[in-house]
Amino acid sequence: MAHENIIEAKNLTTHFYTYEGVVKALDRVSLTIKKGITFGLVGESGCGKSVTVRSMMRIIQEPGKIEGGQVRFFPDTDAMREGVELLSKSEAWMQELRGDRISMIFQEPNAALNSIMRVGDQVAESFMFHRRRSMSKKILEDLESTKTRVFPGTRSLQKNLYAISAKSPDAPVLRLAKQVPILKHWQFRMKKEAFRRATEIIGRLGIAHPKEVAESYPHNLSGGMKQRIVIAIALACKPDLLIADEATSNLDVTVQAQILDLLKELKKTEISSILMITHDLGVVAETCDRVGVMYAGTLCEEADTQPLFKTPLHPYTQALLASVPKFHQEGELKTIDGTVPNLVHPPLGCRFHPRCPYVMEICKTQVPLLQEARPNHRVACHLYDAIS
Ligand code: SF4
């Protein structure tokens, strides 16, 4: 039977070793995302949202280091149904996983796209890397069932190469074959098939004239269209989990609404689960089923979206929601007293205690544990110690 969660992170701890000292960016963060939902991770800039997902994906760069924890991933594939522990896998294995079973969309489409490559080729690259086996199979079937033209005299050689590629896409003989000019037709057909698939997925994202768009370069496209192409790259291999890291933050409001609508639509057809990272509570309210709130490298509250917005339990979540401007608001906007702590020397005990209006003595020495204060509603705060 398939596992009910798509990913489970336990006690994830990540530090950055800087000249100023060790930045304790993540402190024992535990997060569980159920299959089929959109999970929002919210909090102020620098609270550790991106570090959490980058740690889960193992793309933390130096001077950062994952110091501890576990990340178990449960895709619906026969080989991994029981779950795999991502932190213990090799980098080569993770490269196969990223962009295939887990994909990411980043904030800035210009940085994600190569300006001198047609966007269709950039989507196709994902197929060339992750779907070599299925593409070879398809081309081989076409070759066998029709009289498809191949370079004269090399038909059986080419067929053998597709057969090898369908079985073992990393076979050394394929690397050698790429060097032989007369066999290059083999590679050309693979690229053509990948481009065909890329055009198909661009069309599935509701983009008009997908062929023309696939043949365009990034500078020919608007910001919203570029972000759609980034989404197409992420969805090319139908990932089990899509991570959107502030994916709409740099877009203007109308385009942002279009991209959010697109993600909601794709959630019904193309993607099983989404992890949405954002500082925008409006985006969370509109798109997420469940929310995790982060503060200074810790997860302080986690609940379904409605209960969290209606009855937030953690003082930080309460202050965060109170600071959102309301349409008919009169008077001054509420802010959270104090400043975000320096994570080289984070406060002892609860990291929110210097800013918390309900601080108690215990808060200054003991780290509150994330525990269930209400059904399906977890909070890390000593105010609820007696309830849980
Ligand atoms: Fe405030 Fe104490 Fe709760 Fe931290 S643990 S949020 S300081 S009451």
Residues whose N, C-alpha, C, O or C-beta is under 5 A from the ligand:
A	BS01	SF4	P315 C350 F352 H353 C356 Y358 V359 M360 C363 P368 A380 C381 H382 L383
